[in-house]
Structure formats: C-alpha cells, structure tokens
Amino acid sequence: MSWGSVRGHDRVVDELRRAARSGRFPHALLFVGPEGVGKRTFALRLAQALLCEERPEAELEPCGSCPGCAQAEAQTHPDLLTAGRPEDKQELPIKVIRDLCDDFALKPARGGRKVAIVDDVDSMNEEAANAFLKTLEEPPPGAVLVLLGTSAERQLETVVSRCQVVRFDPLPVEVLAEALLERGVATEPSEATRLATLADGSFGRAVGLAAPDLGRYRRDLIDGLASEGGIDPAEQVKRLDAFAKQAGKESAAQRRRVRLMLWELARLFRGVLWQTAGLEPPSPDPDDRRAIARLAERLEPEDVFILAERAMDADFHVQRNLYMPLVLESLFHDLAKVVNRPGRP
C-alpha cells in the first residue's frame, strides 16, 4: 500500500523522501501534532517503506506486495517493534522502554534495518526517557526509532535534541470529510463536513462525534451550561459517568468518550472567547452559536480562560488514567462556581 493511503500529510512524506534520497535519513524521529491525525498510521507506513524488500530505500515507497511489506502491514515483521503505555498505567513504564531497547539492539532478522515505533511518549517520565538516551545516542546500524507524541515541549530536552522533530498538522476539512464518507462514518457530504469541522482535523475525534447518542448528550450539556439556571455539578457527574459507560465495559473506551466531551467543552469556551472579542465563533452549529452568545453575555473573559483551562486539565488527568469520577467531580464543581454566578450587569 502506497503513501496515497495516508492523506493530508504530503508535506511530511516529501520531507522524509528528500532525506532518504540524500542518504542522511534520521535514525530517530519525534512525530508531534494533534491526536487523531494519523501519526501512528503514518509511522507504520514509513516502517513498511523502510522494510520493503523490492524498491530502493531512496524512493521511500513501499511496493505493498513483497514479504517485508506484507509483514510490516500486518505488524508481524520481526524487525518492526512497537511499544506504548499500557492502558492500566498512568505513565510509560521504564520496563517497557528497557525491553524495547534490548530487542532493538539485536541484529535484524530479515535485512539490514530495524524499525521501532513508540507511542504515548508524552506520558514518559524522566526515568524512562533517560533509559532511551543511550539508544538514541548510539542506535544500531541502520536502525530507525520513531517516537509519537503531541508536542516537543512535553519531552525532555535530552530526548528532543537527539531526534529529528517532524510536525504533523490537523487534517484539512475537505480531506477529513472525504475520508469520513469513504469509510462510512458519514453518509451525506453535509454531515461529513460538519463532523470534519467540529473535529478540528482529527479523524479519531470525528468518528467519536458521529455517534448519535454523543450528539444528544453534547447538546444537553452545552445548553445546560448556557442556561440561566446553571448546572447541578453532582447531576452532571452522574450523567457523564453514565454516558461514558454506554461505550462498554472497557475503561479505555469510556475514557475516550469522556475526553471527547472535555474537548467539546474546551471548544465551547474557545468560541465564547471569540464572541467576547467581537469575532464570529468558529462553530458550524447554530445551536452552539446561540449557547456561546448566551455565555458571552454572562461571563468575563477571565472566567472563560479559567473554564477552558479546567477542561484541558481534566482531559490531561483522564488521559493519565487518574480516578475518573474524582476528576469529573472536581471539574463540574469548578465549572458550576463560574457559570452559576449572576451574569454581568
């Protein structure tokens, strides 16, 4: 499968292809950018290109049919290693890093190159990051290490300095909308465009937002925050917890649902900031714009900054597997203190 299957990141493909043709392909890459834009899919396609047994490496174009390409696509290639934070952990454990480095140091089984992909490096603590340094400084000949995160600023400087930082942009609305239609997430172009706009360039977020029950809960939550009567924090925690459990018994699925709603809260408050600045809120939903206008009439800009910051703090804690009911209780308690106050005169 060629790079044509990886959409919206042609600039990154061109940059890496130029590096391959120059004979100076980086031994360590740090992919950074928003969640859900395809960094891991891109890394797997890159691994396939590097492990392809038919085409010259300088082309950086997988043939898609040789044994190396087939095994890389199935993630069964002996020279393709993957690692990430276990779902039940708050951080990427040092044992995962040490085991990866030990395997990475072994000679390739099929050719002259090994590729390792490490997800969730934002959650890597200092001890685990330091365990990487020797491998980053002196990688095995021909080896390529790809780290996946959201921001270079969230990594240790000692790690960043040993990597080529590759920045990924959000997917363009038209590219994301087309992908949603092709994969059956949306059936109508107008719905695909609406989801793509709401998702801020993230395919994963667009898929989550497409769920009908999420749309209904989202509407109730936003309208409740914008209402004159305000919100009942305990009731909101109960409702969001019940909504999350509709995703199934797996805690990872429940956390993904909660994080989607926290991102929607952050989007709402961002729209309020635009409104208070006299700008048109960046929302395609007329109901959202009405809620934004009501909140902008009642809240000071400083209040809105606080609300947005609390939503993103809660998202960080949920991502790190902290006890979710406690995170939500704290969040809605703080939101209620602000939105339940009498409005501006």
C-alpha positions as CSV (number, residue, x, y, z in Angstrom):
1,M,0.0,0.0,0.0
2,S,1.5,3.3,-1.1
3,W,1.6,6.7,0.6
4,G,-1.6,7.5,-1.2
5,S,-3.5,5.9,1.6
6,V,-2.0,8.4,4.1
7,R,-3.9,11.6,3.4
8,G,-3.2,15.2,4.5
9,H,0.5,14.7,5.2
10,D,2.1,15.1,1.8
11,R,4.5,17.7,3.1
12,V,5.9,15.2,5.7
13,V,6.2,12.5,3.0
14,D,8.2,14.9,0.8
15,E,10.5,15.9,3.7
16,L,11.3,12.3,4.6
17,R,11.7,11.3,1.0
18,R,14.2,14.1,0.4
19,A,16.2,12.9,3.5
20,A,16.1,9.3,2.1
21,R,17.4,10.4,-1.3
22,S,20.2,12.4,0.3
23,G,21.4,9.3,2.2
24,R,21.0,11.1,5.5
25,F,17.8,9.6,6.8
26,P,17.4,10.3,10.6
27,H,18.0,7.5,13.0
28,A,15.5,8.9,15.4
29,L,12.2,10.8,14.6
30,L,9.9,12.5,17.0
31,F,6.4,12.8,15.4
32,V,4.4,15.6,17.1
33,G,1.0,17.0,16.4
34,P,-2.7,16.8,17.4
35,E,-4.2,13.4,18.5
36,G,-6.1,11.5,15.9
37,V,-4.5,13.0,12.7
38,G,-2.8,9.7,11.7
39,K,0.7,9.9,13.2
40,R,0.7,6.2,14.1
41,T,-0.7,5.1,10.7
42,F,2.0,7.3,9.1
43,A,4.7,5.7,11.2
44,L,3.6,2.2,10.2
45,R,3.6,3.2,6.6
46,L,7.1,4.6,7.0
47,A,8.2,1.4,8.6
48,Q,6.7,-0.5,5.6
49,A,8.7,1.7,3.2
50,L,11.9,1.2,5.1
51,L,11.4,-2.6,5.4
52,C,10.3,-3.1,1.7
53,E,12.4,-5.7,0.0
54,E,11.7,-4.7,-3.6
55,R,12.1,-1.0,-4.0
56,P,15.3,1.1,-3.3
57,E,15.2,2.7,0.1
58,A,16.0,6.1,-1.5
59,E,12.5,6.0,-3.1
60,L,10.8,5.6,0.4
61,E,7.9,4.0,-1.4
62,P,6.6,0.6,-0.2
63,C,5.7,-1.9,-3.0
64,G,2.9,-3.3,-0.9
65,S,3.4,-6.9,-2.1
66,C,6.8,-8.2,-1.1
67,P,7.1,-10.3,2.1
68,G,8.6,-7.4,4.0
69,C,5.7,-5.1,3.1
70,A,3.1,-7.7,3.9
71,Q,4.6,-8.5,7.3
72,A,5.0,-4.8,8.1
73,E,1.4,-4.1,7.2
74,A,0.2,-7.0,9.4
75,Q,2.6,-5.8,12.1
76,T,4.2,-9.3,12.3
77,H,7.6,-8.3,10.8
78,P,10.4,-9.5,13.1
79,D,12.3,-6.2,12.6
80,L,9.3,-4.0,13.4
81,L,9.0,-3.3,17.1
82,T,6.1,-1.4,18.7
83,A,5.5,-0.2,22.2
84,G,3.3,2.2,24.2
85,R,1.8,3.0,27.5
86,P,-0.3,0.1,28.9
87,E,-4.0,1.1,29.4
88,D,-3.8,0.4,33.1
89,K,-0.8,2.7,33.6
90,Q,-0.5,6.4,34.2
91,E,2.9,6.6,32.6
92,L,5.0,4.8,30.0
93,P,6.9,2.3,32.3
94,I,10.7,2.2,32.3
95,K,10.4,-1.6,31.8
96,V,8.7,-1.2,28.5
97,I,11.5,1.1,27.4
98,R,14.2,-1.2,28.6
99,D,12.7,-4.2,26.9
100,L,12.3,-2.3,23.7
101,C,15.9,-1.1,23.8
102,D,17.1,-4.7,24.4
103,D,15.2,-6.0,21.4
104,F,16.2,-3.1,19.3
105,A,19.9,-3.8,19.9
106,L,19.6,-7.3,18.4
107,K,20.6,-7.9,14.8
108,P,17.9,-7.6,12.2
109,A,16.2,-10.9,11.3
110,R,15.4,-10.3,7.6
111,G,17.5,-7.5,6.3
112,G,19.8,-4.7,7.4
113,R,17.4,-2.5,9.2
114,K,15.1,-2.5,12.3
115,V,12.3,0.0,13.0
116,A,10.8,0.7,16.4
117,I,7.6,2.8,17.0
118,V,7.0,4.1,20.5
119,D,3.5,5.6,21.1
120,D,2.4,7.8,24.1
121,V,5.8,9.3,24.7
122,D,4.0,12.3,26.3
123,S,3.5,10.0,29.2
124,M,7.1,9.0,29.5
125,N,8.6,10.0,32.9
126,E,12.2,11.2,33.3
127,E,13.5,7.8,34.4
128,A,12.0,6.1,31.3
129,A,13.2,8.9,29.0
130,N,16.7,8.6,30.4
131,A,16.7,4.9,29.6
132,F,16.3,5.9,26.0
133,L,19.2,8.2,25.8
134,K,22.0,5.6,25.0
135,T,19.9,4.0,22.2
136,L,19.1,7.5,20.8
137,E,22.8,8.5,21.0
138,E,24.2,5.2,19.6
139,P,21.5,3.4,17.7
140,P,22.3,0.1,16.0
141,P,23.5,0.5,12.3
142,G,20.6,1.2,10.0
143,A,18.0,1.3,12.8
144,V,15.2,3.9,12.9
145,L,13.3,4.8,16.0
146,V,10.0,6.7,15.7
147,L,8.5,8.4,18.8
148,L,4.9,9.5,18.8
149,G,3.7,12.5,20.9
150,T,1.7,15.6,20.7
151,S,4.3,18.3,21.5
152,A,8.1,18.5,21.6
153,E,7.7,20.8,24.6
154,R,6.3,17.8,26.6
155,Q,9.5,15.8,26.1
156,L,12.9,16.0,27.9
157,E,15.3,18.3,26.0
158,T,17.8,15.5,26.1
159,V,15.4,13.4,24.0
160,V,14.3,16.2,21.6
161,S,18.0,17.1,20.9
162,R,18.7,13.6,19.7
163,C,15.7,13.4,17.4
164,Q,14.5,14.9,14.2
165,V,11.3,16.6,15.1
166,V,8.5,16.1,12.5
167,R,5.4,18.2,12.9
168,F,2.0,17.0,11.8
169,D,-0.8,19.4,11.0
170,P,-4.5,18.8,11.6
171,L,-6.2,17.2,8.6
172,P,-7.8,19.8,6.2
173,V,-11.6,19.8,6.5
174,E,-12.1,18.6,2.9
175,V,-9.6,15.7,3.3
176,L,-11.1,14.6,6.6
177,A,-14.7,14.9,5.2
178,E,-13.7,12.8,2.2
179,A,-12.2,10.1,4.5
180,L,-15.4,10.1,6.6
181,L,-17.5,9.5,3.6
182,E,-15.2,6.8,2.2
183,R,-15.2,4.9,5.5
184,G,-18.9,5.1,6.1
185,V,-18.6,7.3,9.2
186,A,-20.9,9.8,7.4
187,T,-23.3,9.1,4.6
188,E,-24.0,12.7,3.4
189,P,-21.4,15.3,2.3
190,S,-23.0,18.0,4.6
191,E,-22.8,15.7,7.6
192,A,-19.2,14.8,6.8
193,T,-18.2,18.5,6.5
194,R,-20.0,19.2,9.8
195,L,-18.1,16.5,11.6
196,A,-14.8,17.4,10.0
197,T,-15.2,21.0,11.1
198,L,-16.1,20.0,14.7
199,A,-13.2,17.5,14.9
200,D,-10.5,20.2,14.4
201,G,-8.7,18.0,11.8
202,S,-8.8,14.8,13.9
203,F,-10.2,11.6,12.3
204,G,-10.4,9.9,15.6
205,R,-12.4,12.7,17.1
206,A,-14.7,12.9,14.1
207,V,-15.5,9.2,14.5
208,G,-16.4,9.7,18.1
209,L,-18.6,12.7,17.4
210,A,-20.5,10.8,14.8
211,A,-22.2,8.6,17.4
212,P,-25.9,9.7,17.7
213,D,-26.0,9.4,21.5
214,L,-22.9,11.5,21.8
215,G,-24.6,14.3,19.8
216,R,-27.6,14.2,22.1
217,Y,-25.6,14.3,25.3
218,R,-23.3,17.0,23.9
219,R,-26.4,19.2,23.1
220,D,-27.8,18.7,26.6
221,L,-24.5,19.5,28.3
222,I,-23.8,22.7,26.3
223,D,-27.3,24.0,26.6
224,G,-27.3,23.3,30.3
225,L,-24.1,25.3,30.8
226,A,-25.5,28.2,28.8
227,S,-28.9,28.2,30.7
228,E,-29.8,30.9,33.2
229,G,-30.3,28.2,35.9
230,G,-26.8,26.9,35.6
231,I,-25.8,23.3,36.3
232,D,-26.0,20.8,39.2
233,P,-22.4,19.5,39.5
234,A,-23.4,16.2,41.1
235,E,-26.1,15.6,38.5
236,Q,-23.6,16.4,35.7
237,V,-21.0,14.0,37.0
238,K,-23.6,11.3,37.3
239,R,-24.8,11.9,33.7
240,L,-21.4,12.0,32.2
241,D,-20.4,8.8,34.0
242,A,-23.5,7.0,32.7
243,F,-22.8,8.3,29.2
244,A,-19.2,7.1,29.3
245,K,-20.4,3.6,30.4
246,Q,-22.6,3.3,27.4
247,A,-19.3,2.8,25.4
248,G,-18.9,-0.6,27.1
249,K,-17.1,-2.2,30.0
250,E,-13.5,-1.3,28.8
251,S,-12.2,1.7,30.7
252,A,-10.2,2.8,27.6
253,A,-13.4,3.2,25.6
254,Q,-15.1,5.1,28.5
255,R,-12.2,7.4,28.8
256,R,-12.2,8.2,25.1
257,R,-15.8,9.2,25.4
258,V,-15.1,11.5,28.3
259,R,-12.2,13.0,26.6
260,L,-14.3,13.8,23.6
261,M,-16.7,15.7,25.8
262,L,-13.9,17.6,27.5
263,W,-12.6,18.7,24.1
264,E,-16.1,19.8,23.2
265,L,-16.2,21.9,26.4
266,A,-12.8,23.5,25.5
267,R,-14.2,24.2,22.0
268,L,-17.3,25.8,23.5
269,F,-15.2,28.1,25.8
270,R,-12.9,29.0,22.9
271,G,-16.0,30.1,20.9
272,V,-17.1,32.2,23.9
273,L,-13.7,34.0,23.8
274,W,-14.1,34.7,20.1
275,Q,-17.5,36.1,20.8
276,T,-16.3,38.4,23.6
277,A,-13.6,39.7,21.3
278,G,-16.2,40.6,18.7
279,L,-15.4,37.8,16.3
280,E,-17.6,35.1,14.7
281,P,-17.3,31.9,16.8
282,P,-15.7,29.1,14.7
283,S,-18.6,26.7,15.0
284,P,-20.8,25.3,12.2
285,D,-23.6,24.5,14.6
286,P,-26.3,27.3,15.0
287,D,-27.3,25.9,18.4
288,D,-23.7,26.1,19.6
289,R,-23.5,29.7,18.4
290,R,-26.7,30.5,20.4
291,A,-25.2,28.9,23.5
292,I,-21.9,30.7,23.0
293,A,-23.7,34.1,22.7
294,R,-25.6,33.5,26.0
295,L,-22.4,32.6,27.8
296,A,-20.6,35.6,26.4
297,E,-23.3,37.9,27.8
298,R,-22.8,36.5,31.3
299,L,-19.1,35.7,31.6
300,E,-16.0,37.9,31.8
301,P,-13.1,36.8,29.5
302,E,-11.0,35.9,32.6
303,D,-13.8,33.5,33.6
304,V,-13.8,31.8,30.2
305,F,-10.0,31.3,30.3
306,I,-10.4,29.6,33.7
307,L,-13.2,27.3,32.3
308,A,-11.1,26.3,29.2
309,E,-8.1,25.6,31.3
310,R,-10.0,23.4,33.7
311,A,-11.5,21.4,30.8
312,M,-8.0,20.8,29.4
313,D,-6.6,20.0,32.8
314,A,-9.3,17.4,33.3
315,D,-8.5,15.9,29.9
316,F,-4.9,15.6,30.9
317,H,-5.8,13.7,34.1
318,V,-8.3,11.4,32.3
319,Q,-5.6,10.6,29.7
320,R,-3.2,9.8,32.5
321,N,-5.7,7.3,34.0
322,L,-6.4,9.2,37.2
323,Y,-9.6,8.2,39.0
324,M,-12.2,9.5,36.6
325,P,-15.1,10.1,38.9
326,L,-12.9,12.3,41.1
327,V,-11.6,14.2,38.1
328,L,-15.1,14.9,36.8
329,E,-16.4,15.9,40.3
330,S,-13.7,18.5,40.6
331,L,-14.3,19.8,37.1
332,F,-18.0,20.3,37.3
333,H,-17.7,21.8,40.8
334,D,-15.4,24.4,39.4
335,L,-17.5,25.0,36.2
336,A,-20.6,25.5,38.4
337,K,-18.8,28.1,40.5
338,V,-18.4,30.2,37.4
339,V,-21.4,29.6,35.2
340,N,-23.9,29.6,38.1
341,R,-22.9,33.1,39.2
342,P,-25.2,36.0,38.3
343,G,-24.3,37.4,34.9
344,R,-22.6,40.7,34.2
345,P,-24.8,43.8,34.6
